[in-house]
Amino acid sequence: MKALKILLKVVVGIVFLIVVLAAGGVWYLNSYLQTPEFKQMVLTKAHDALGTDVKITDLNVSLFSGVHLKGIAIGNPQGFAGNLLTADAFVLSYNLAPLLSRRVEVEQLSVTKPVVTLSRNEKGEWNYDKIAASTGGAAAQPAAKPEAKPAAGGSGAPALDIALSKLAVNDGEVALLNEKGKPLTKVQGLDFSSAVSYIGGKFNGTGRAKIGTLAIAESLFVRQLDTPISMSASEVKLSPATGKLADGDVTCDLTLKLAEGFKYILNLQTKNSDVAKLLQEAGVKQVITGKLQGTTAVEGTGGLPTITGNGKFEITNGQLMQLPLLGVLATLLQVPELNEIKFDECVLEYTLANSVMQTPVIKLSSSGIQITGKGSVSLADNTLNHDLTLALSKTLLAKVPKEVQSAFKDRGDGFLAVDFHVSGPYDSPKTDLAQGLLKNAAKDQIQQRLFKLFK
């Protein structure tokens, strides 16, 4: 949003320049506005105001109708690579009369294919905060100035106000990058219509946006978003937004806080999302299928280590497959059905902080297999720490070697259960189940021998 304010200030400078030059004669002015000298003067003034490179491929100015620009590029400040803002085209129409009362009334501002890239350096500084630093702006501490004396008959010159009746963005893109150049948030295919203002030193705006793709940390992709949008100098808010998540329906509230460091806050509800597609888009190995229903609330300032949140998810009519833990259980118990479990319901409740996901509720139910428990997952190194209970139907338990069947306790509901602990790496977990089964098997053998001895 600051990039938009910067662009508006450049435009306002052009408008003021036009008014000043008008004193020299309208006909001469119209002629001069088309010359290369005028274009160069605009670029020089913009460079001086922003403290960074400004390029315009084509500039067409009409005193009475407005400004048409093509091929716009506002470079990043020193220490940042690339551009802060680029756009294919820019059209401005305005009303000159309110300038007499220090008010700029912009009737229309349309931008085609704008690309705004907000990036953070290793010091935690954002490129938009460094704009104009070389001219003594935000990054520099200005010298103390004597108190300004109000002009006679007033309290000093009032601040310049800007009112933009219609802002249109076509096929825009906004990216927020961390210090390593990785996207924190990325918006693509943005079509936006709004009214904004910069009055009394405060920037505000409301409108409606349609977004092709909203990506969070390159892991969560919400598509076909349609949402009201509100803007200020400190935050951008999309609420309530509706769209698609992995072919399912999603509603969410997203807030991007820009003041005092970047922060995102996301509340999301999803219905009938395809779990396999969700994992594929997140770059995670596909180990489960089904339809996802759930709610989640997360917030962060960057990648995984900064994210905190909680939520509850339910997957219906799915299948667990190629899960290392299940492979271990299938081998130990000689029950091949454990390799791939077709389930009716899978429920997970979680909290997330410091790259650790706590899972106080884990529940999976199928016709012959049930798994319940709780624990934690370290997402930093993909290690598990869970206390689980495996319950098998009497039909499946009959496949288990007889010497270890006694480790399972009858629950009285047609299932027999055994408790076990899982820990270690996700792809090669360790479990104490084998030790427990062998202990029970040995105990049974001793009891049988004693029975035979005293028979």
C-alpha positions, 0 to 999 in steps of 0.5 A: 500500500505504501507503494501506491501512496508513493505513486500517488505522490509522484502523480500529485507532483506532476499535477502541481507541476502542470498547474505552475507551468500553466501560468506561462500560457496554456498553449505553450504548456500543452506543447511543452508537456509532450517534449522529451525535456518535460519527461526528463524533468518528471523523472528527475523530480521523482528520483529526487523525491523518492531517492531511488530510480524511476523509469517511464517508457512513455508519458502523455500528459494533457492539462485538462484530461490527465496523465497516461503512462506506460512501462513504469518502474520504481526501483528499490532503495539501496540495499535491495535488489530489483524493483519495488513497483512495476506496471504496464500502464497507468491512467489518471484523470483529475479535477484541477479546481480543488487544488486551490484549497490544497485538495487533490481530487483524482477521479480515476486511477487505473493500473494494468499489471502492477507488480508490487514486491515488498521485501525485508533485509537481514536487519528486519527492515522493509524496502518500502520503509527505506524509500526516500531515505537518501533525501532525509526521509524515514530512515534518517533522523532529521535535525531538530527544527525551530518551531514553525510560526503560523502564518498570519490569520491562520495556524500554518499551511494545511496538509495536502489531502488526496481523494481518489474516487475510483481505483482500478487494478487489473491483473495485479501481483503483490509479493511479500518476501523474507530476508532470504527472498522467500515469499511470505505471502503472494497474491496473483491475478488481482482485480480490484476496485476501490475508493481511497483517500489520504486526508489529514495524513491518514491513508484509508480505503475500501473496495472489493477484490478478486484474487486468482491465487493467494499463497501463504508461505508457499504451502497453503494456496487459496484460489478464486477468492472474492472479498471485500478489502479495507486498507490503511497505512498499517494493515490490509484486511480481507474479510470475509473472503470466499474461495477454493482450497484444494477443490473444496470451499473455503471462507477466511479472514486474512489480515496483513499488518504492515506497521512495526514489522510484518505480521499475518493473521489467518482464520480459515474454515474449509469444507470438502477439500481434497487432502491429497491435493492439499499435501501435493501443493504443500510439497508434503509426501502423500500419506492420506486421502479423503475430504477435509472439513475443519477450522484453523487460526494461525498467525506469524511474521515469517516462516514456520518458526514464527507461526502459532495457531490451533485448529481441528480437522476431520477427514472423512472417507479416506485412506492412510497409506505408506505411513512408516508407523503403520508399516512397523505395526503391520510387520510386528502383528502380521496384519497386512490390513494395517499397511493401508487403512481405509477409514470412515473418520479421522479427527485431529486437534492441534496447537502450534508454536515454536515449530512443534505441533501438539496433538491432544486428540488423535482418532481414526476409525474404520470397520476393523481398526481404531487408533486413538491417542495424543502427542507432539510432532517436531516440525523442525526435524520431523520427529514424533512423540506419541502415546497411542492405542491400537484396537483391532476387531476380533476378526483381525486379531485372529491374524495376530500370532497367538503368543502375543494376542494376550497383550490386547485387552478386551474393551467390551465393544467388539475390539481388543486394544493395546497401548504403545509409544512412538518416537523418533524420526517420522520416516523411521519411527521407533515403538515399544510395541514389540518389547511389550508383545514379546514380554507378554508372549514370554509371560504366557509361555512361563505360565504354560510351563508352570501349568504343565509342571504342576498338572 
